Amino acid sequence: MLRFEYAAELGLDLSLFTPGCELDEAQSSALSLATEATEAERRALALLASAEQCRAGLAAKLERRGLSRRAVALALTRLERMGLLDDMRYAEAWIRMRIGRSSGGQRVPEGPNRLLEALRSRGLADEVARAALFAVLDEEARHAMLDRAARLVLDRFGASRGRVTFELKKLGFTATEIRAYFEDRA
């Protein structure tokens, strides 16, 4: 199966192809790549149907399944143009999922810096990760996360302000946020 958009993007004029015509090496390579890009798109859509994906993660999954980097890039670029693949949407959904996972039970919430690092480790550009964090975590949400984390750390360690500060920094909260939190509590 072949998506004509890929053939056109690769410079193939399919109207020139007739049954029995011979293809030169460049035409044959382009036709093969267009066919592979079509397959990459089909597999990408199947993965996107089950869960939001980021471009880097989706590319890695498709390449592990034997598709060429170039075919994957063609397919993912098309899906981005169509709005079916969006790193910002993925990042926002991922942050909401992580926040939701830590909101129940005794799991200590991750701070904004740890969430940012986790997004970067998934291949998202820094500006996309920061924009998503800003979009999802307004000041009130950040403060609520810090408050919950501080209470859980205090319950877990029954510790001094210094130990709580240390643990909160490990969770990804900034020194400025932690200092402001304790000043509000004083």
Phi, psi and omega per residue, in radians:
M1 nan 2.578 -3.055
L2 -2.465 2.276 3.033
R3 -1.590 2.155 -3.049
F4 -1.069 -0.508 3.141
E5 -1.044 -0.665 3.130
Y6 -1.194 -0.721 3.110
A7 -1.052 -0.784 -3.136
A8 -1.126 -0.726 3.141
E9 -1.098 -0.519 3.137
L10 -1.575 0.108 3.058
G11 1.487 0.283 3.121
L12 -1.611 2.271 3.026
D13 -1.768 1.707 -3.042
L14 -1.164 -0.326 3.117
S15 -1.183 -0.342 3.120
L16 -1.417 -0.270 -3.119
F17 -1.448 2.251 3.100
T18 -2.218 2.745 3.123
P19 -0.967 2.280 3.099
G20 1.525 -0.098 3.140
C21 -1.255 2.646 3.133
E22 -1.683 2.443 3.126
L23 -1.770 2.458 3.022
D24 -1.379 3.061 -3.062
E25 -1.078 -0.707 -3.136
A26 -1.149 -0.751 3.125
Q27 -1.135 -0.729 3.141
S28 -1.105 -0.748 3.118
S29 -1.122 -0.762 -3.140
A30 -1.130 -0.709 3.125
L31 -1.130 -0.708 3.104
S32 -1.122 -0.748 3.128
L33 -1.140 -0.722 3.115
A34 -1.089 -0.684 3.103
T35 -1.159 -0.739 3.119
E36 -1.159 -0.660 3.096
A37 -1.118 -0.646 3.083
T38 -1.083 -0.751 3.098
E39 -1.149 -0.699 3.098
A40 -1.072 -0.728 3.112
E41 -1.105 -0.760 3.141
R42 -1.043 -0.793 3.141
R43 -1.200 -0.661 3.112
A44 -1.105 -0.736 3.124
L45 -1.100 -0.652 3.094
A46 -1.097 -0.731 3.113
L47 -1.195 -0.706 3.128
L48 -1.163 -0.491 3.129
A49 -1.188 -0.451 -3.109
S50 -1.628 -0.448 -3.130
A51 -2.918 2.656 3.037
E52 -1.058 2.506 -3.095
Q53 -2.315 2.710 2.965
C54 -1.779 2.759 -3.067
R55 -1.022 -0.835 -3.086
A56 -1.087 -0.775 -3.134
G57 -1.159 -0.721 3.131
L58 -1.164 -0.728 3.103
A59 -1.047 -0.786 -3.135
A60 -1.079 -0.735 3.130
K61 -1.094 -0.765 -3.114
L62 -1.203 -0.688 3.131
E63 -1.180 -0.624 3.074
R64 -1.116 -0.429 3.130
R65 -1.551 0.219 3.001
G66 1.643 0.079 3.124
L67 -1.500 2.526 -3.094
S68 -1.238 2.671 3.140
R69 -1.018 -0.725 -3.100
R70 -1.168 -0.743 3.115
A71 -1.117 -0.724 3.121
V72 -1.104 -0.774 3.140
A73 -1.058 -0.751 3.104
L74 -1.045 -0.828 -3.102
A75 -1.123 -0.792 -3.079
L76 -1.219 -0.599 3.074
T77 -1.094 -0.733 3.105
R78 -1.115 -0.766 3.134
L79 -1.120 -0.624 3.060
E80 -1.130 -0.784 3.123
R81 -1.043 -0.600 -3.139
M82 -1.399 -0.162 -3.129
G83 1.436 0.199 -3.132
L84 -1.525 -0.342 3.103
L85 -2.209 2.155 -3.054
D86 -2.603 1.977 -3.111
D87 -1.091 -0.638 3.140
M88 -1.138 -0.783 3.126
R89 -1.091 -0.733 3.099
Y90 -1.051 -0.859 -3.088
A91 -1.052 -0.771 3.127
E92 -1.094 -0.770 3.132
A93 -1.121 -0.706 -3.134
W94 -1.124 -0.762 3.117
I95 -1.083 -0.808 3.133
R96 -1.052 -0.690 3.130
M97 -1.127 -0.772 -3.130
R98 -1.148 -0.702 3.117
I99 -1.150 -0.752 3.125
G100 -1.101 -0.639 -3.136
R101 -1.147 -0.575 -3.089
S102 -1.607 -0.101 -3.057
S103 -1.364 -0.319 3.109
G104 -1.943 2.740 3.082
G105 1.276 -2.718 -3.053
Q106 -1.825 0.182 3.120
R107 -1.217 2.253 -3.125
V108 -1.358 2.263 -3.126
P109 -1.121 2.550 3.048
E110 -1.416 2.560 3.099
G111 -1.459 2.936 -3.119
P112 -0.969 -0.704 -3.122
N113 -1.155 -0.671 3.115
R114 -1.195 -0.691 3.080
L115 -1.094 -0.726 3.118
L116 -1.070 -0.801 3.118
E117 -1.091 -0.700 -3.139
A118 -1.127 -0.696 3.099
L119 -1.136 -0.747 3.104
R120 -1.070 -0.692 -3.124
S121 -1.165 -0.311 3.085
R122 -1.559 0.089 3.065
G123 1.626 0.166 3.125
L124 -1.442 2.494 3.099
A125 -1.121 2.563 -3.108
D126 -0.967 -0.767 -3.097
E127 -1.165 -0.582 3.094
V128 -1.213 -0.800 -3.135
A129 -1.068 -0.774 3.135
R130 -1.145 -0.734 3.141
A131 -1.107 -0.708 3.125
A132 -1.154 -0.750 3.117
L133 -1.050 -0.769 3.123
F134 -1.131 -0.693 -3.122
A135 -1.174 -0.642 -3.061
V136 -1.546 -0.688 -3.035
L137 -1.867 1.611 3.019
D138 -1.326 3.104 -3.064
E139 -1.030 -0.695 -3.129
E140 -1.126 -0.746 3.134
A141 -1.150 -0.703 3.114
R142 -1.095 -0.749 -3.133
H143 -1.136 -0.723 3.132
A144 -1.113 -0.697 3.088
M145 -1.092 -0.777 -3.134
L146 -1.126 -0.747 3.135
D147 -1.062 -0.819 3.138
R148 -1.103 -0.776 3.139
A149 -1.088 -0.756 -3.128
A150 -1.094 -0.750 3.130
R151 -1.116 -0.724 3.134
L152 -1.178 -0.669 3.103
V153 -1.139 -0.758 3.106
L154 -1.079 -0.747 3.110
D155 -1.118 -0.692 -3.069
R156 -1.294 -0.740 -3.036
F157 -1.877 -0.295 -3.087
G158 0.874 0.749 -2.870
A159 -1.790 3.049 3.099
S160 -1.301 2.972 3.094
R161 -1.031 -0.666 3.124
G162 -1.085 -0.767 3.132
R163 -1.183 -0.708 3.116
V164 -1.098 -0.764 3.107
T165 -1.029 -0.799 3.133
F166 -1.033 -0.838 -3.116
E167 -1.145 -0.686 3.131
L168 -1.165 -0.649 3.070
K169 -1.107 -0.709 3.098
K170 -1.074 -0.548 3.136
L171 -1.377 -0.162 3.071
G172 1.835 0.245 3.053
F173 -1.567 2.550 -3.111
T174 -1.426 2.764 3.106
A175 -1.052 -0.663 3.130
T176 -1.104 -0.782 3.121
E177 -1.099 -0.746 -3.105
I178 -1.169 -0.762 3.125
R179 -1.063 -0.796 3.132
A180 -1.088 -0.662 3.114
Y181 -1.054 -0.842 -3.128
F182 -1.196 -0.576 3.100
E183 -1.158 -0.659 3.086
D184 -1.142 -0.536 -3.103
R185 -1.444 -0.307 -3.066
A186 -1.283 nan nan
